[in-house]
Amino acid sequence: MTDLRNRRTNAARAWSVAGAASLCILICAALGAAASAVTVVLTPATVIVSPMNTFGVEVMLRTGSQPVDGVQVYLTYDPAVLQVLSATPDATALPIEILPPAWDNATGALAYAAGILSEPAPSGDLRVLTIRFRALSPHPGSTIAFATADPARTTKVSYSGAILAANLTPSVVTVVSATPTPTSTPPTTTATVSGRVVLQGRSDHSGALVCVGGLSTTTDASGVYALSPVPGSYGVTVSLGGYLSATCPGVVARAGATTQLTEVTLLAGDVDGDCQIGLFDLVVLGARFNQLPPAPPPHLDLNADGALNILDVVLLAGNYGRFCPNPWACP
């Protein structure tokens, strides 16, 4: 709030100084002779911009062969549509800053005045000021205009004490709503990979983890599974605690089709999870031998009968010396 009050105070002072500068030019004009007409133009004449984007407008003097030695610029704009961000003078032709650029984004007004004391005075196409705006809200055609309501605060061009007749050309800004760029939505076609896993020594084959292309699922009681990855080539892995895992590499999943893998049997006995069945598995199982309900850990109860007994040992012993990956005659 303090910054806004300071800006408005500075703007008010600038307008007061500008009024004095305008009065000075009017007095000088009364003493001078009539001269040729010039044009003060805002360029570009039309601007199309989206909300919150910025754009530049230049104040240009087009005098032809007519020399000029002073200019004062008063602009108005709709502050609900546009806001001034900066105003940068071009001192090439008119190097003396009579009124530094001052603007008020609360009322939508901008003022600037400059001149030259030495001869020869410049003529031709002269850049006076470059203004940077930000568009705020959509509008079909908001005009940045030269102020004309107050005679003391209008745009004037002078030479040798005379006010030159000036044609004033505004700029019209169209602020359009941003239109999202259309994007094509790729088809969501997926493939299906399915099969069956048999857990050695069990009648309930549920719980085996099946992974395909970053997706995963578990088998049902019959050992059946199905996953729907995007089309591509994948490795399929199947695992369960207490069993050697199995891998089927290079499975091609085709769009809109089902790839049926051959049945795989996971071998029981890898109770320590090191991807091999050996002495350490026997030691771990032996330490809990003949454990009765409450149920032992699932990865030790290989046949899932609720007890650790000779049946589990027989399963392990039958696979002694086997390693991962579990044999799988897959495509």
Rosetta silent file (secondary structure, phi, psi, omega in degrees, C-alpha in Angstrom):
SEQUENCE: MTDLRNRRTNAARAWSVAGAASLCILICAALGAAASAVTVVLTPATVIVSPMNTFGVEVMLRTGSQPVDGVQVYLTYDPAVLQVLSATPDATALPIEILPPAWDNATGALAYAAGILSEPAPSGDLRVLTIRFRALSPHPGSTIAFATADPARTTKVSYSGAILAANLTPSVVTVVSATPTPTSTPPTTTATVSGRVVLQGRSDHSGALVCVGGLSTTTDASGVYALSPVPGSYGVTVSLGGYLSATCPGVVARAGATTQLTEVTLLAGDVDGDCQIGLFDLVVLGARFNQLPPAPPPHLDLNADGALNILDVVLLAGNYGRFCPNPWACP
SCORE:     score description
SCORE:     0.000 S_00000001
   1 L     0.000  -41.069  178.682    0.000    0.000    0.000 S_00000001
   2 H   -61.053  -42.447  179.673    2.861    2.399    0.828 S_00000001
   3 H   -61.877  -41.064 -178.500    4.451    1.682   -2.561 S_00000001
   4 H   -65.750  -41.789  178.439    1.140    2.403   -4.343 S_00000001
   5 H   -63.034  -40.739  178.602    0.697    5.712   -2.461 S_00000001
   6 H   -62.442  -42.899 -179.835    4.280    6.715   -3.354 S_00000001
   7 H   -61.173  -43.485 -179.151    3.681    5.846   -6.998 S_00000001
   8 H   -67.137  -38.945  177.829    0.518    7.922   -7.086 S_00000001
   9 H   -62.166  -46.568  178.630    2.230   10.839   -5.304 S_00000001
  10 H   -61.788  -40.836 -179.986    5.154   10.704   -7.773 S_00000001
  11 H   -63.995  -41.733  179.900    2.726   10.482  -10.664 S_00000001
  12 H   -62.696  -42.033  177.346    0.788   13.502   -9.370 S_00000001
  13 H   -62.641  -41.283 -179.425    4.019   15.516   -9.072 S_00000001
  14 H   -63.174  -41.164  179.294    5.033   14.460  -12.558 S_00000001
  15 H   -64.797  -35.715  178.094    1.685   15.569  -13.956 S_00000001
  16 H   -64.748  -44.975  177.200    2.101   18.928  -12.182 S_00000001
  17 H   -62.793  -39.222 -179.697    5.555   19.397  -13.716 S_00000001
  18 H   -63.186  -37.817  178.208    4.140   18.297  -17.029 S_00000001
  19 H   -62.150  -39.691  177.630    1.435   20.936  -16.764 S_00000001
  20 H   -65.305  -40.890  178.415    4.106   23.580  -16.298 S_00000001
  21 H   -62.735  -39.280  179.279    6.037   22.237  -19.275 S_00000001
  22 H   -63.862  -42.581  179.473    2.856   22.358  -21.332 S_00000001
  23 H   -61.703  -39.478  179.094    2.229   25.956  -20.311 S_00000001
  24 H   -61.399  -43.738 -179.523    5.776   26.850  -21.315 S_00000001
  25 H   -65.915  -38.830  179.060    5.270   25.349  -24.761 S_00000001
  26 H   -63.138  -42.097  179.163    1.945   27.203  -25.151 S_00000001
  27 H   -63.489  -43.994  178.858    3.578   30.559  -24.269 S_00000001
  28 H   -62.607  -35.212 -178.236    6.411   29.884  -26.685 S_00000001
  29 H   -64.995  -35.346 -179.338    3.883   28.983  -29.339 S_00000001
  30 H   -64.770  -23.572 -178.899    2.182   32.362  -28.984 S_00000001
  31 H   -92.731  -12.918 -173.792    5.465   33.985  -29.906 S_00000001
  32 L   -98.440  173.341  179.328    6.279   31.724  -32.835 S_00000001
  33 L   -95.672  159.870  177.464    5.119   31.453  -36.385 S_00000001
  34 L   -65.126  149.223 -178.618    2.917   28.710  -37.850 S_00000001
  35 L  -139.402 -179.957 -174.600    4.765   25.666  -39.172 S_00000001
  36 L   -70.972  156.486  178.408    4.151   22.400  -41.042 S_00000001
  37 L   -76.762  147.783  175.374    2.054   19.525  -39.659 S_00000001
  38 E  -128.293  172.613  179.241    3.712   16.446  -38.185 S_00000001
  39 E  -122.994  133.363  171.488    2.404   13.046  -37.059 S_00000001
  40 E  -111.291  120.636 -170.762    2.759   11.475  -33.617 S_00000001
  41 E  -129.324  144.223  169.923    2.033    7.797  -33.891 S_00000001
  42 E   -97.167  128.141 -178.921    1.892    4.766  -31.622 S_00000001
  43 E  -129.731  137.844    2.594    3.359    1.708  -33.271 S_00000001
  44 L   -72.220  157.382 -178.494    2.306   -0.968  -33.835 S_00000001
  45 L   -72.052  -28.171  177.935   -1.157    0.366  -34.578 S_00000001
  46 E  -132.965  142.237  179.060   -2.758   -2.932  -33.580 S_00000001
  47 E  -134.665  135.552  172.832   -1.672   -5.507  -31.025 S_00000001
  48 E  -119.211  124.355 -172.535   -3.147   -8.935  -30.287 S_00000001
  49 E  -147.212  156.165  177.116   -2.034  -10.419  -26.990 S_00000001
  50 L   -96.790  154.737  178.936   -3.134  -12.953  -24.361 S_00000001
  51 L   -54.158  140.944  178.361   -3.772  -12.080  -20.699 S_00000001
  52 L    73.525    1.411  172.922   -0.649  -11.728  -18.519 S_00000001
  53 L   -89.637  158.622 -179.111    1.620  -11.470  -21.581 S_00000001
  54 E  -110.939  158.962  178.291    3.680   -8.332  -22.220 S_00000001
  55 E  -155.513  162.096 -178.625    4.188   -6.244  -25.349 S_00000001
  56 E  -113.480  145.353  174.918    5.918   -3.029  -26.435 S_00000001
  57 E  -130.194  134.321  179.290    4.553    0.149  -28.009 S_00000001
  58 E  -106.967  139.534  170.726    6.741    2.921  -29.431 S_00000001
  59 E   -93.129  117.306 -176.342    5.923    6.640  -29.572 S_00000001
  60 E  -117.365  141.473  169.744    7.217    7.863  -32.946 S_00000001
  61 E  -102.809  125.843  175.902    7.496   11.363  -34.453 S_00000001
  62 E  -118.592  102.042 -170.150    7.151   11.470  -38.238 S_00000001
  63 L  -108.298   -6.087 -174.353    8.043   15.000  -39.287 S_00000001
  64 L    62.599 -125.120  179.357    9.191   14.623  -42.885 S_00000001
  65 L   -93.751   -2.135 -177.777   11.480   17.600  -43.562 S_00000001
  66 L   -75.756  119.224  175.194   10.018   19.653  -40.706 S_00000001
  67 L   -70.565  151.513  175.882   12.543   20.159  -37.865 S_00000001
  68 L  -135.695  148.952  177.863   11.315   19.785  -34.285 S_00000001
  69 L  -129.531    5.623  177.275   12.892   20.817  -30.988 S_00000001
  70 E  -163.278  148.845  175.862   10.325   19.695  -28.392 S_00000001
  71 E  -149.345  139.054  168.995    7.603   17.130  -27.741 S_00000001
  72 E  -125.019  137.073 -174.802    5.268   16.405  -24.876 S_00000001
  73 E  -122.153  127.401  171.903    3.323   13.154  -24.786 S_00000001
  74 E  -125.010  122.618 -179.058    0.191   12.395  -22.774 S_00000001
  75 E  -120.460  150.170  172.004   -1.337    8.941  -23.136 S_00000001
  76 E  -125.301  151.150  178.292   -4.408    7.297  -21.647 S_00000001
  77 L  -154.506  162.287 -178.875   -5.224    3.590  -21.358 S_00000001
  78 L   -84.818  110.812 -176.179   -7.730    1.374  -19.542 S_00000001
  79 L   -69.577  -13.535  175.765   -6.026    0.257  -16.292 S_00000001
  80 L   -78.928  -17.478 -177.369   -8.446   -2.664  -15.966 S_00000001
  81 L  -108.684  -38.589 -174.560   -7.101   -4.073  -19.238 S_00000001
  82 E  -129.598  149.940  173.401   -3.501   -2.815  -19.438 S_00000001
  83 E  -134.104  136.519  176.013   -0.736   -1.899  -17.014 S_00000001
  84 E   -79.043  131.926  176.206    2.482   -0.029  -17.797 S_00000001
  85 E   -99.915  -38.416 -179.521    5.607   -1.897  -16.710 S_00000001
  86 E  -159.477  159.615  175.062    8.275    0.508  -17.988 S_00000001
  87 E  -141.248  119.586 -172.749    8.833    3.529  -20.233 S_00000001
  88 E  -118.141  113.806  178.942   12.249    4.071  -21.805 S_00000001
  89 E   -68.978  152.716  170.051   13.101    7.375  -23.566 S_00000001
  90 L  -109.993  106.222 -173.892   15.184    7.465  -26.752 S_00000001
  91 L   -87.366   11.005 -176.826   17.507   10.448  -26.317 S_00000001
  92 L   -61.614  -47.948 -176.083   19.037   10.186  -29.804 S_00000001
  93 L   -94.144  -40.411 -176.987   16.980   13.013  -31.336 S_00000001
  94 L  -122.888   87.100 -168.619   15.661   14.868  -28.274 S_00000001
  95 L   -79.826  -16.346 -175.932   18.279   14.417  -25.538 S_00000001
  96 E   -92.746  118.388 -178.676   16.994   16.867  -22.887 S_00000001
  97 E   -85.981  107.102  178.729   14.451   15.257  -20.576 S_00000001
  98 E   -81.223  -43.790  176.462   11.954   17.958  -19.570 S_00000001
  99 E  -131.535  111.788  178.188    9.553   15.553  -17.873 S_00000001
 100 E   -59.860  155.705  179.219   10.818   12.054  -17.058 S_00000001
 101 E   -57.287  129.585  179.380    8.415    9.236  -17.943 S_00000001
 102 E  -138.409  134.590  179.471    5.651    9.071  -15.319 S_00000001
 103 E  -141.052  157.473  179.818    2.621    6.793  -15.265 S_00000001
 104 E  -131.807  106.301 -178.652   -0.250    5.944  -12.982 S_00000001
 105 L   -76.699   -3.968  174.423   -1.677    2.437  -13.329 S_00000001
 106 L   -82.130  -36.881 -178.730   -4.575    3.372  -11.053 S_00000001
 107 L  -104.156  -17.625 -179.636   -5.959    5.994  -13.456 S_00000001
 108 L    79.624   55.870 -178.280   -4.397    4.787  -16.708 S_00000001
 109 E  -141.478  147.292  178.414   -2.246    7.794  -17.657 S_00000001
 110 E  -142.669  140.798 -179.623    1.332    8.367  -18.827 S_00000001
 111 E  -135.830  149.051  177.754    3.299   11.579  -19.466 S_00000001
 112 E  -162.836  144.258  175.585    6.697   12.437  -20.944 S_00000001
 113 E  -145.359  142.746 -179.441    8.387   15.526  -22.420 S_00000001
 114 E  -152.536  161.688  179.910   11.768   16.073  -24.078 S_00000001
 115 E  -160.317 -170.980  178.449   13.544   18.600  -26.277 S_00000001
 116 L  -147.346  141.780 -178.538   16.780   19.929  -27.732 S_00000001
 117 L  -102.272  -22.526 -174.881   18.390   23.375  -27.473 S_00000001
 118 L   -93.076  160.797  174.020   21.055   23.145  -30.157 S_00000001
 119 L  -104.926  153.610    1.571   20.788   23.360  -33.908 S_00000001
 120 L   -79.277  146.283  176.026   20.265   21.726  -36.265 S_00000001
 121 L   -73.047  147.747 -176.554   16.976   20.417  -34.878 S_00000001
 122 L   -75.186  158.727  175.261   16.153   16.842  -35.884 S_00000001
 123 L  -148.878  173.368  179.572   13.589   15.824  -38.493 S_00000001
 124 L    98.482 -148.280  177.979   12.325   12.643  -40.162 S_00000001
 125 E   -92.812  113.263 -173.263   11.234    9.503  -38.285 S_00000001
 126 E  -121.185  126.140  174.529   12.196    9.974  -34.627 S_00000001
 127 E   -83.571  129.374 -177.220   11.670    7.468  -31.819 S_00000001
 128 E  -102.257  -45.656 -169.689   10.595    9.277  -28.647 S_00000001
 129 E  -156.228  142.589  172.613    9.666    6.598  -26.121 S_00000001
 130 E  -116.689  124.056 -175.553    9.284    2.805  -25.798 S_00000001
 131 E  -114.090  133.914  177.569    6.563    1.641  -23.391 S_00000001
 132 E  -106.641  122.990 -179.701    6.213   -1.897  -22.049 S_00000001
 133 E  -112.169  157.839  166.220    2.682   -3.018  -21.166 S_00000001
 134 E  -119.550  131.942  175.304    1.178   -6.122  -19.584 S_00000001
 135 E   -80.657  135.244 -176.586   -2.268   -7.288  -20.690 S_00000001
 136 L  -103.036  -49.077 -173.460   -4.514   -8.116  -17.739 S_00000001
 137 L  -140.921  155.980 -178.959   -7.907   -9.276  -18.974 S_00000001
 138 L   -58.660  141.522  177.355   -9.632  -10.117  -22.272 S_00000001
 139 E  -157.181  137.964 -177.011  -10.940   -7.157  -24.281 S_00000001
 140 E   -71.529  -18.637  179.902  -12.116   -6.888  -27.898 S_00000001
 141 E   175.935   88.601 -179.524  -10.234   -3.641  -28.513 S_00000001
 142 E   -97.007  127.425 -172.756   -8.724   -1.433  -25.802 S_00000001
 143 E   -95.290  131.179  165.946   -7.219    1.832  -27.125 S_00000001
 144 E   -93.879  110.896 -169.137   -3.953    3.403  -26.019 S_00000001
 145 E  -120.089  159.287  171.005   -4.782    6.996  -26.973 S_00000001
 146 E   -82.041  128.658 -177.135   -3.254   10.442  -26.913 S_00000001
 147 L   -66.192  138.810 -179.701   -5.028   12.504  -24.243 S_00000001
 148 L  -133.168  -10.350 -172.230   -7.153   15.376  -25.582 S_00000001
 149 L   -67.464  -39.332 -176.346   -9.606   16.253  -22.778 S_00000001
 150 L  -105.995  114.264 -177.857   -7.356   18.719  -20.902 S_00000001
 151 H   -56.553  -28.133 -179.431   -5.750   21.380  -23.147 S_00000001
 152 H   -79.517  -13.359 -177.978   -2.850   21.699  -20.702 S_00000001
 153 H  -130.334   60.985  175.244   -2.165   17.978  -20.899 S_00000001
 154 L  -122.032  162.908 -179.120   -2.304   17.106  -24.555 S_00000001
 155 L   -77.431  127.165 -177.629    0.368   15.813  -26.892 S_00000001
 156 E  -136.923  151.484  176.302    2.213   18.702  -28.636 S_00000001
 157 E  -127.936  137.732 -175.369    5.227   19.115  -30.901 S_00000001
 158 E  -129.845  158.832  170.356    7.156   22.391  -31.193 S_00000001
 159 E  -152.507  125.844  175.264    9.822   24.078  -33.246 S_00000001
 160 L    52.884   42.542  175.888   11.411   27.465  -32.657 S_00000001
 161 L    86.732   -3.094 -178.400    8.667   28.565  -30.272 S_00000001
 162 E  -109.107  141.118  172.781    5.777   27.434  -32.470 S_00000001
 163 E   -83.427  125.509 -179.800    3.358   24.598  -31.828 S_00000001
 164 E   -86.889  140.654  173.460    3.205   22.401  -34.888 S_00000001
 165 L   -61.428  131.388 -173.812   -0.085   20.984  -36.075 S_00000001
 166 E  -128.869  130.534  170.489    0.057   17.302  -35.123 S_00000001
 167 E   -90.150  130.871 -175.093   -1.887   14.289  -36.311 S_00000001
 168 E  -111.550  123.188 -178.282   -2.226   11.745  -33.484 S_00000001
 169 E  -116.216  115.059 -177.416   -2.499    8.032  -34.285 S_00000001
 170 L   -80.831 -177.711  175.282   -3.416    5.696  -31.380 S_00000001
 171 E  -125.666  137.250 -179.074   -2.817    1.975  -30.928 S_00000001
 172 E  -110.428  126.995 -177.014   -5.596   -0.578  -30.420 S_00000001
 173 E  -111.239  122.921  174.347   -4.889   -3.627  -28.266 S_00000001
 174 E  -102.716  119.902  179.201   -7.016   -6.764  -28.500 S_00000001
 175 E  -103.694  112.880 -175.207   -6.584   -9.046  -25.490 S_00000001
 176 L  -102.516  148.105  175.266   -7.758  -12.529  -26.369 S_00000001
 177 L   -65.052  138.072  179.765   -8.455  -15.402  -24.020 S_00000001
 178 L   -64.687  128.828  178.367   -5.665  -17.949  -24.104 S_00000001
 179 L  -102.977  119.813  179.710   -6.701  -20.929  -26.222 S_00000001
 180 L   -62.362  139.004  178.523   -5.107  -24.198  -25.185 S_00000001
 181 L   -68.586  125.019  179.762   -3.158  -25.874  -27.939 S_00000001
 182 L   -60.602  137.175  176.967   -5.028  -28.969  -29.044 S_00000001
 183 L  -123.210  140.407  178.493   -3.153  -32.114  -28.224 S_00000001
 184 L   -80.508  135.508  179.091   -3.748  -35.505  -29.675 S_00000001
 185 L   -94.279  118.570 -178.819   -4.560  -38.204  -27.162 S_00000001
 186 L   -64.647  149.817  178.226   -2.720  -41.409  -27.912 S_00000001
 187 L   -60.529  144.941 -177.383   -4.842  -44.519  -28.038 S_00000001
 188 L   -96.118   21.553 -179.069   -5.128  -46.311  -24.737 S_00000001
 189 L   -59.134  132.935  176.916   -4.959  -49.780  -26.301 S_00000001
 190 L  -120.740  170.653  175.739   -3.314  -52.271  -23.983 S_00000001
 191 L  -111.509  171.449  177.234   -2.178  -55.835  -24.262 S_00000001
 192 E  -129.253  132.745  173.936   -2.846  -58.785  -21.965 S_00000001
 193 E  -118.873  125.669 -177.123   -0.352  -61.264  -20.543 S_00000001
 194 E  -138.943  167.268  179.153   -1.836  -64.268  -18.707 S_00000001
 195 E   173.157 -165.164 -178.749   -0.879  -67.710  -17.463 S_00000001
 196 E  -140.214  139.605  178.671   -0.865  -70.078  -14.494 S_00000001
 197 E  -116.162  130.700  175.825    1.587  -70.673  -11.642 S_00000001
 198 E  -107.519  127.502  177.684    1.722  -73.981   -9.724 S_00000001
 199 E   -95.332  112.121 -175.255    3.199  -73.912   -6.224 S_00000001
 200 L   -54.175  131.774  175.650    4.918  -77.255   -5.659 S_00000001
 201 L    85.613   -0.137 -176.852    3.441  -79.270   -2.772 S_00000001
 202 L  -120.280  155.669  172.048    0.297  -77.120   -2.424 S_00000001
 203 L   -99.969  -22.452  175.767   -3.311  -77.368   -3.477 S_00000001
 204 L  -102.251  114.214 -173.578   -3.913  -73.619   -3.038 S_00000001
 205 L  -102.975   22.796 -178.854   -1.752  -71.781   -5.538 S_00000001
 206 L   -80.516  159.157  171.364   -2.713  -68.229   -4.548 S_00000001
 207 L    96.874   -9.373  178.097   -0.329  -65.453   -3.525 S_00000001
 208 L   -69.615  136.031 -177.883    2.490  -65.834   -6.064 S_00000001
 209 E   -89.033  125.187  179.532    3.674  -62.408   -7.238 S_00000001
 210 E  -116.388  128.202 -178.299    3.713  -61.880  -11.027 S_00000001
 211 E  -122.242  131.061  178.615    5.468  -58.797  -12.499 S_00000001
 212 E  -140.354  116.595  172.800    5.207  -57.578  -16.109 S_00000001
 213 L    52.525   44.528  178.988    6.526  -54.234  -17.367 S_00000001
 214 L    84.490   -7.253  175.362    6.242  -52.378  -14.067 S_00000001
 215 E  -100.742  156.366  178.528    2.834  -53.893  -13.285 S_00000001
 216 E  -146.728  154.725  175.226    2.238  -56.618  -10.727 S_00000001
 217 E  -154.739  172.961  175.539   -0.513  -58.914   -9.518 S_00000001
 218 E  -119.458  154.936 -178.674   -0.899  -62.102   -7.465 S_00000001
 219 L   -75.446  154.339  174.557   -2.272  -65.437   -8.512 S_00000001
 220 L   -86.210 -172.589 -175.396   -5.683  -66.688   -7.451 S_00000001
 221 L   -62.299  -25.741  178.199   -6.318  -70.034   -5.737 S_00000001
 222 L   -86.932   -5.373 -179.150   -6.021  -71.815   -9.085 S_00000001
 223 L    88.132    7.312 -176.289   -2.723  -70.088   -9.796 S_00000001
 224 E   -84.629  145.359  176.708   -4.179  -68.008  -12.646 S_00000001
 225 E  -143.572  160.986  174.614   -3.028  -64.443  -13.322 S_00000001
 226 E  -156.788  134.673  177.214   -3.547  -61.729  -15.956 S_00000001
 227 E  -131.971  153.816 -177.463   -1.919  -58.311  -16.441 S_00000001
 228 L  -125.413   78.821  175.947   -2.525  -55.581  -19.047 S_00000001
 229 L   -79.258  170.226  170.986    0.680  -53.677  -19.855 S_00000001
 230 L   -69.766  154.595 -178.822    1.077  -51.363  -22.821 S_00000001
 231 L   -55.746  141.989  179.778    2.212  -53.197  -25.941 S_00000001
 232 E   162.254 -171.592  179.216    5.921  -54.084  -25.923 S_00000001
 233 E  -112.019  131.232 -172.750    8.486  -56.705  -25.042 S_00000001
 234 E  -138.316  161.155  165.178    8.936  -57.643  -21.398 S_00000001
 235 E   -98.660  134.231 -179.862   10.483  -60.073  -18.971 S_00000001
 236 E  -106.977  128.062  178.670    7.902  -61.797  -16.754 S_00000001
 237 E  -119.656  144.764  178.494    8.941  -62.827  -13.228 S_00000001
 238 E  -130.090  133.767 -177.280    7.076  -65.006  -10.726 S_00000001
 239 E  -151.047  157.243  173.510    8.066  -65.322   -7.051 S_00000001
 240 L  -160.786  139.570  178.941    6.864  -66.391   -3.598 S_00000001
 241 L   -55.733  133.086 -178.554    8.679  -66.664   -0.266 S_00000001
 242 E    92.651   -4.211 -178.081   10.069  -70.181    0.266 S_00000001
 243 E  -126.650  152.939  171.480   10.231  -70.890   -3.499 S_00000001
 244 L   -72.567  132.912  179.294   12.776  -70.354   -6.269 S_00000001
 245 L   -74.733  160.918  179.637   11.637  -67.522   -8.517 S_00000001
 246 E  -128.744  147.358 -179.966   11.111  -68.015  -12.275 S_00000001
 247 E  -132.922  135.994  174.192   11.703  -65.636  -15.187 S_00000001
 248 E  -118.838  104.705 -177.285   10.405  -65.677  -18.751 S_00000001
 249 E   -83.053  160.530  171.109   12.369  -63.167  -20.881 S_00000001
 250 E    64.045   35.843  176.736   11.323  -61.566  -24.162 S_00000001
 251 E   -80.903  123.755 -178.713    7.554  -61.873  -23.809 S_00000001
 252 E   -94.518  118.298  176.998    5.910  -59.852  -26.592 S_00000001
 253 E  -100.489  117.314 -175.780    2.651  -58.177  -25.542 S_00000001
 254 L  -101.180  142.482 -178.026    0.648  -57.163  -28.629 S_00000001
 255 L   -58.469  130.828  176.621   -1.979  -54.433  -28.706 S_00000001
 256 L    71.863    7.879 -177.242   -5.496  -55.760  -28.344 S_00000001
 257 L  -124.930  162.443  177.169   -4.285  -59.364  -28.010 S_00000001
 258 E  -109.900  125.338  175.295   -3.696  -61.835  -25.172 S_00000001
 259 E   -97.394  111.705 -178.340   -0.310  -63.514  -24.788 S_00000001
 260 E   -95.491  116.471  179.972   -0.860  -66.821  -22.969 S_00000001
 261 L   -87.514  153.839  177.403    2.275  -68.077  -21.258 S_00000001
 262 L   -68.562  154.930 -179.650    2.957  -71.727  -20.532 S_00000001
 263 L   -65.422  142.251  178.164    2.338  -72.996  -17.015 S_00000001
 264 E  -126.491  139.394  176.812    5.263  -72.737  -14.616 S_00000001
 265 E  -107.731  121.107  175.985    5.868  -74.709  -11.382 S_00000001
 266 E   -82.378  134.121 -177.701    7.777  -72.941   -8.630 S_00000001
 267 L   -88.870  133.233 -175.611   10.116  -75.282   -6.725 S_00000001
 268 E   -85.276  148.096  172.616    9.865  -75.282   -2.915 S_00000001
 269 E   133.901  -12.502 -178.975   12.778  -75.026   -0.476 S_00000001
 270 E   -85.965   70.151 -173.081   14.452  -71.591   -0.741 S_00000001
 271 L   -76.599  -20.455  178.098   13.439  -70.649    2.786 S_00000001
 272 L   -96.510    1.259  172.402   16.317  -68.207    3.372 S_00000001
 273 L    68.217   26.723 -179.621   15.637  -66.323    0.129 S_00000001
 274 L   -99.257   13.501  175.231   19.164  -66.502   -1.320 S_00000001
 275 L    71.200   24.034  172.458   17.993  -67.913   -4.675 S_00000001
 276 E  -154.376  154.546 -179.367   19.349  -71.393   -4.044 S_00000001
 277 L  -110.306  114.934 -174.566   18.285  -74.469   -2.081 S_00000001
 278 L  -155.796 -154.496 -173.435   21.051  -75.827    0.103 S_00000001
 279 H   -59.613  -42.431 -176.619   22.440  -76.464    3.569 S_00000001
 280 H   -64.203  -34.900  176.914   21.358  -73.149    5.067 S_00000001
 281 H   -64.105  -41.013  177.578   17.749  -73.777    4.044 S_00000001
 282 H   -62.715  -40.520  179.965   17.877  -77.167    5.830 S_00000001
 283 H   -62.835  -46.521 -178.731   19.341  -75.508    8.944 S_00000001
 284 H   -62.741  -44.568 -179.290   16.616  -72.840    9.019 S_00000001
 285 H   -67.799  -39.135 -179.626   13.868  -75.400    8.498 S_00000001
 286 H   -63.527  -33.614 -178.863   15.390  -77.810   11.027 S_00000001
 287 H   -64.910  -21.132 -179.164   15.448  -75.143   13.739 S_00000001
 288 L  -114.633   13.951 -174.058   11.643  -74.978   13.568 S_00000001
 289 L   -58.040  140.828  179.766   11.020  -78.662   12.831 S_00000001
 290 L    66.783   20.249  175.143    7.770  -80.118   14.208 S_00000001
 291 L   -72.913  129.397 -179.071    6.384  -76.661   14.979 S_00000001
 292 L  -106.087  172.417  177.512    2.614  -76.929   15.247 S_00000001
 293 L   -52.925  148.199    9.684   -0.068  -74.260   15.130 S_00000001
 294 L   -60.125  153.968 -167.329   -0.261  -71.394   15.707 S_00000001
 295 L   -54.697  135.035  174.175    0.791  -71.307   12.083 S_00000001
 296 L   -70.935  169.259  178.292    4.523  -71.170   11.371 S_00000001
 297 L   -55.123  136.696 -175.849    5.926  -68.512    8.996 S_00000001
 298 L   -57.441  -34.650 -176.973    4.475  -69.069    5.495 S_00000001
 299 L   -73.683  -12.528  175.625    7.903  -69.225    3.819 S_00000001
 300 L   -96.634  -31.940  179.642    8.846  -72.179    6.074 S_00000001
 301 L   -82.541   80.070 -168.324    5.550  -74.053    5.821 S_00000001
 302 L   -62.030  -37.031 -178.827    6.283  -75.136    2.259 S_00000001
 303 L   -96.134    5.380  174.034    3.148  -77.222    1.733 S_00000001
 304 L    56.481   40.491  178.282    0.939  -74.743    3.650 S_00000001
 305 L  -100.976    6.071  176.065   -0.571  -77.396    5.940 S_00000001
 306 L    87.905    6.513  179.916   -0.097  -75.315    9.116 S_00000001
 307 L  -148.325  152.494  174.411    2.857  -77.303   10.519 S_00000001
 308 L   -99.831  112.096 -174.724    6.602  -77.756    9.946 S_00000001
 309 L  -146.707 -166.671 -175.459    7.181  -81.487    9.544 S_00000001
 310 H   -61.254  -26.841  179.947    8.752  -84.185    7.422 S_00000001
 311 H   -64.991  -38.316  177.046    6.582  -83.240    4.430 S_00000001
 312 H   -68.592  -40.239  179.217    8.275  -79.832    4.245 S_00000001
 313 H   -63.064  -42.027  179.670   11.709  -81.425    4.604 S_00000001
 314 H   -61.296  -42.996  177.784   10.958  -83.875    1.786 S_00000001
 315 H   -58.961  -47.410 -178.904    9.953  -81.003   -0.535 S_00000001
 316 H   -63.292  -46.572 -176.489   13.181  -79.135    0.249 S_00000001
 317 H   -62.535  -33.657 -179.804   15.384  -82.235   -0.052 S_00000001
 318 H   -66.684  -20.979 -179.348   13.899  -83.060   -3.450 S_00000001
 319 L  -111.696   11.391 -176.943   15.124  -79.708   -4.799 S_00000001
 320 L   -55.899  132.446  179.581   18.450  -79.610   -2.944 S_00000001
 321 L    89.161   -1.266  178.879   21.152  -77.934   -5.042 S_00000001
 322 L   -83.636  153.251 -177.787   18.740  -76.070   -7.366 S_00000001
 323 E  -127.098  163.437  168.141   19.235  -72.378   -8.163 S_00000001
 324 L   -75.057  151.805   -3.303   17.243  -69.450   -9.518 S_00000001
 325 L   -80.415  150.919  177.115   15.826  -68.925  -12.014 S_00000001
 326 E   -61.550  139.343  178.982   13.350  -71.752  -11.728 S_00000001
 327 L   -56.042  134.318  179.700   13.024  -73.710  -15.017 S_00000001
 328 L  -149.042  108.413 -179.568   10.268  -72.266  -17.240 S_00000001
 329 L   -82.002   70.685 -176.983    9.697  -73.469  -20.800 S_00000001
 330 L   -99.124  166.786  179.634    8.104  -70.172  -21.892 S_00000001
 331 L   -59.484    0.000    0.000    7.997  -68.639  -25.404 S_00000001
